[in-house]
Amino acid sequence: MVRVSIILPVYNEYRNLKNNFPKIYSAAKKLGSFEIIIAEDGSNDGSTEISRKFSRLPGVRVMHRDYKSGKGGAIKRSLSSAHGNVVGYMDIDLAVPVSYVGMAVEKVEEGNRIVIGSRYANGSETKRSPVRHFLSFGYNGLIFLLFGSRVRDHQCGFKFMDRNFAKKFATPVRDNYWFFDAEMLIRAERAAIIPYELPVKWDEQRETKLRPKDVALFMLAMLKFRFSPA
């Protein structure tokens, strides 16, 4: 078994893979035993080919899907096959710098079941547009109103957890899309597991990929979980 598994969800991320994967790989090697899983989710921009190129490196493998199944679905498939004592995922655009990986792994090893990057914890530094900040604030407020969640930042794409937490609370999540993170954290809170919110530097790297269709799917998933929380 390896110390840490790092999952990189990828959909049409050729440029970010090319520019940022070497930085992630270099940081992972400093952690001791590791694996990196590129969760490639039906890309059509060359991400598949460059992912397979990187998979020739020791400790790297690709989980490819011929069609887009959603970020949450890609993460769940990778979590179920991860070998690390600590498992986690991060965005390939490095909105959260890769230097935070070591901190997150150490916090998990100290006994925190799940450690999440937080843009709202004391000590965080966030660079993003006022519109994106407003939408994020509103989203977290909605989760609080519907589910009573005390987590301040549900959606930051930087989360690490122990393998038992992943098996019990992450892989059983029903949603495969944008509600995945929040559903996982709500399930944990209902089991009296309080996520550790790690203050991070966050530098928005791109415009959101969220489409009107995605918003509808998110709202539907949230309401289904609210009224049928199986």
Secondary structure, 3 states (H helix, E strand, C coil): CEEEEEEEEECCCHHHHHHHHHHHHHHHHCCCCEEEEEEEECCCCCHHHHHHHHCCCCCEEEEEECCCCCHHHHHHHHHHHCCEEEEEEECCCCCCCCCHHHHHHHHHHCCCCEEEEECCCCCCEEECCHHHHHHHHHHHHHHHHHHCCCCCCCCCCEEEEEHHHHHHHHCCCCCCCCCHHHHHHHHHHHCCCCCEEEECEEECCCCCCCCHHHHHHHHHHHHHHHHCCC
